[in-house]
């Protein structure tokens, strides 16, 4: 009995692999919109001073980082794009990240408080698209990674 063997040209195989790699699904991430004022605790104030936190801290910025927050691994290589109402930053995350790839969300007009979490090691790129928010210093940020 004879069997037929299928042979695919190398160019066909490379094309199929290329299409699969480019079609990697985008992962949408979200930073919390705000940190509630009840979550902010001011301690060790001098003498008879009474702390009071009047309002929540609103999301102001987001970016990928090299390693956990205590390493302060800000990434400086990104592509920037601007339109009238939006601006975006795209970060390539290929290469070595021995301490991991992290997402940092920053709150307050001067990024006084941050929330961070580790990204999957296979994350290769993240795009952060900003819009002005309703509150002073607040930004709406759409995060797409692949």
GISULBEL-V991170 format. One record per backbone hydrogen bond with DSSP energy under -1.0 kcal/mol. CO is the residue of the C=O (numbers start at 1). NH is the residue of the N-H. Records with the same first field share a line. If there is no record, write none. Layout:
CO: NH ; NH
//
This chain:
9: 13
10: 14
11: 15
12: 16
13: 17
14: 18
15: 19
16: 20
17: 21
18: 22
19: 23
21: 24
27: 145
33: 59
35: 57
36: 39
37: 40
46: 49
57: 35
58: 108
59: 139
61: 106
63: 104
65: 102
68: 71
69: 72
72: 74
73: 66
79: 90
81: 88
86: 83
87: 130
88: 81
89: 128
90: 79
91: 126
97: 100
100: 67
101: 119
102: 65
103: 117
104: 63
105: 115
106: 60 ; 61
107: 113
108: 111
113: 107
115: 105
117: 103
120: 123
124: 93
125: 146
126: 91
127: 144
128: 89
129: 142
130: 87
131: 140
135: 138
138: 133
140: 131
142: 129
143: 29
144: 127
145: 27
//
